[in-house]
Amino acid sequence: MRVTEVNFDGAVPIDGYGPGFFRVGNQVVEGPVLVTVERAMSWGGLDDIAALEALAGQVDVIFLGMGADIAHAPHGLRDRLEALGMGVEVMNSPAACRTYNVLLSEGRRVAAAVLPVGEVLR
């Protein structure tokens, strides 16, 4: 087996996640997060469609992580984003994080909008 080191060339990978948070580019973001090649930011979740629409022309596909389980995207979300020229792939958040990192390492124009995978333990 050949092991190849992944190089993100300055892009922002998703390093990990846990109950209620994501670790992105050595930064912890609590709650839903929107990650692009350049940065990670808190995201308002599925009601914050404007943040996703703002990525038009910057990304080719958005990986929409629905939390621990796979669920459908809100009605009309996919149509709105596809009309702006972006593909939408809906999956659970762990799969969205992994897929985002793989395509990011290939230099693709991608983003991940992901919901946390569990409740915050306090």
N, C-alpha and C positions, 0 to 999 in steps of 0.2 A: 504494500500500500504506500502511495506517495502522499505525504502531507505537505500542503502548500499554505504558506502564511497568507492571510487575507490582508489586503492593503486597500484602505478606503480613500487614499489620496486627499486627505483633509476633509472629507465628507463626514457627516454625523451619523454613526451607527447606533442602533439600539443595543445597549450593553446587557440589559436584563430587566426583569420586572418582578413584582411581588404583590401581595395584597394591597391594592389601592395605589400603587406607584409604578413608575417606569424609571430606569436609569438609562440616560441617553447622553453620550459624549461626556461621561464622568459627572453628569448633573442629575439630581433626582427631581423628578416632576411628579407631584401627587395628582391623582385623578386622571381624567382623559388627557391624552397628549397628541399633538400634531407634530410630526417629524418630517422635515425636508432635508435635502442635501446640506443646506447651510445651517439649520437650527432646529431646536426643539422648543415648543411652547405649550403652555396649558391650552387646552381646547375645551370649548363649551359643550362638547358631546354632540349627539345626533341632532340637537336643535340649532347648532351653530353651523349652518350650511354656508353662510357667507365666508367663513374662514376657508372652506374647501373651494368655493367658487373663486376666491382670490388667487388660487394656484393656477388658474387657466393660463396657458402659454408657458408655464414653468415646469410642469410635470406631464408625463404621458399616462400614468396610471396611479391611482390612489388605492392602497390596501386598507380596507375598512375592517378593523378588528372589533368584533362585537362582544368582547369579554371572554369568559371561559368557554362559552358555547357558541356554536354557529347559529345565527339568526338572520332574518331578512332585513335588508336596509329599509329605512322608512319609505313609504310610498312616494314616488316621484323623484327621490334623491338621485338615483342612478340616471334617470332621463335628463335631469337638469345638468349633471356633471358631464354626461356624454355629449350633450348639446354644446358644451363649452370645449369639446375636444379631448376630454380626459376619460380614460377607462376606469371602471370601478370594479374591484375584486373584493367580495365580501367573504370573510372567514373568521375563525375565532382569533382572539388577539395573539396567542402564542404563535400561530401559523403566520399571521400578518407580520409580526416582528421578524421572524426567520426569513420570510420571503422578501421583505423589504431589504434586509441586510444582504441577501444573496444578490439581488438585482442592483443594489447600491454598489457592491464590490465590482460589478461589471460595468459601472459607469452609466447606468441607466437613469433616466429622469423620473424618479419615483418619489412618493410620499406615503406616509403611514398615518392614519387617523385611528387611534386605538383606545378602546375603553378598558379600564382595569379588569383584572381577572379575579378579583375577590374583594371582600370587605376589608377596610382598614382595621387592623388590630390595634387597639389602644388600651 
